[in-house]
Amino acid sequence: MGSSLEAFGHYSTLLSSPSITIDRVAEERPDVVLVDIAAVTNADLKELVASCKETGQTLVVGLLNPEHLNGYDPALGLDDFVLPPHDPLEVASRLKQLLWRTRGWDDQEVLRVAELIVDLSRYEVSLAGRRIDLTFKEYELLKCLASDPGRVFTRESLLQRVWGYDYFGGTRTVDVHIRRLRSKIEDSKHVFIDTVRNVGYRFRK
């Protein structure tokens, strides 16, 4: 499922237990957590959902089997669920719908912040009608920051999201790419990215 979702542009990580997932949610504040309902108890699921809600942004989607429907409890707090065969295309479409509803992404997969437009379907960025040429990493950084304005991303979390866990470089890489990104999308009239001293970066609301 993870590799299939990544084919649709979703970064994903498989975690082996609710406790590990809760720790990672608190640390990384992901957009969405997919939960195999058959693999967790209701108590663990409630704890996980509560942890996700505490972030103020993390959505929880359950992978249900038909036998779970009769006893399904809406009070568990899932934002959505998917029934077998858990097709990656359907899951990706549901994630898209959730993000549109909760993050303001429009039906054309476009993020708009003032005069800055990030077209997620075309991998294009424009500012005040002028197309901006970004490298892939610069684009991924911008997409990550702009998709959740106001949230502070640590350098470590940006490194993991954009470069992945297999990358052996340091967080200085993030600073260098942020500086290059700013030089392309910011000027005296447009300032989008704030530096949070000793922590990381956030995109202005």
Residue pairs with C-beta under 8 A, 6 or more apart in sequence:
1 12
1 34
1 86
1 88
1 91
2 12
2 13
2 14
3 12
4 88
5 12
5 88
5 91
5 92
5 95
6 12
7 88
8 88
8 89
8 92
9 120
10 32
10 92
10 95
11 161
12 34
13 24
13 165
15 21
15 24
18 40
18 44
18 45
18 47
18 48
21 33
21 48
22 47
22 48
22 51
24 30
25 33
25 48
25 51
25 52
25 55
25 58
26 51
26 54
26 55
27 157
28 157
28 160
28 161
29 55
29 57
29 58
29 151
29 157
30 58
31 57
31 58
31 59
31 95
31 99
31 147
31 148
32 58
32 59
32 60
32 61
32 95
32 98
32 99
33 48
33 52
33 58
33 59
33 60
33 61
34 61
34 62
34 63
34 91
35 45
35 48
35 60
35 61
35 62
35 63
35 78
36 63
37 45
37 62
37 63
37 64
37 65
37 68
37 81
38 63
38 65
38 68
40 48
42 73
42 76
45 62
45 76
46 76
46 77
48 60
49 60
49 76
49 77
49 78
50 77
52 58
52 59
52 60
53 77
57 102
57 148
57 151
59 79
59 80
59 98
59 99
59 102
60 77
60 78
60 79
61 78
61 79
61 80
61 81
61 82
61 91
61 94
61 95
61 98
62 76
62 78
62 80
62 81
62 82
63 81
63 82
63 86
64 72
64 81
64 82
64 83
65 83
65 84
66 83
66 84
72 81
79 98
80 94
80 97
80 98
82 90
82 91
82 94
96 105
96 109
99 105
99 147
100 106
100 107
103 147
103 148
104 111
105 111
105 120
105 147
106 112
108 119
108 121
109 119
109 120
109 121
110 117
110 118
110 119
110 120
110 121
111 117
111 118
111 120
111 143
111 146
111 147
112 118
113 146
113 149
113 192
113 203
113 204
114 190
115 127
115 128
115 129
115 190
116 125
116 126
116 127
116 146
116 185
116 190
116 192
117 125
117 126
117 127
118 124
118 125
118 142
118 143
118 146
119 125
119 126
120 143
123 139
124 131
125 131
125 132
125 134
125 139
125 142
125 185
126 132
127 185
127 190
128 190
132 184
132 185
133 184
134 142
134 181
134 184
135 180
137 162
137 163
137 177
138 177
138 180
138 181
138 184
140 161
140 162
141 158
141 162
141 174
141 177
141 178
141 181
142 181
142 185
144 153
144 158
144 161
144 162
145 153
145 192
145 193
145 201
145 202
145 203
146 192
146 203
148 203
149 202
149 203
149 204
149 205
150 202
150 203
150 204
150 205
151 202
151 203
152 196
152 199
152 200
152 201
152 202
153 161
153 200
153 201
153 202
154 199
154 200
155 171
155 174
155 175
155 199
155 200
155 201
156 171
156 200
157 200
158 174
158 200
158 201
159 167
159 169
159 171
159 173
159 174
162 174
162 177
163 169
163 173
167 173
174 200
174 201
178 193
178 201
181 193
182 193
185 192
186 192
186 193
191 204
192 203
192 204
193 201
193 202
193 203
193 204
194 201
194 202
194 203
194 204
195 201
196 202
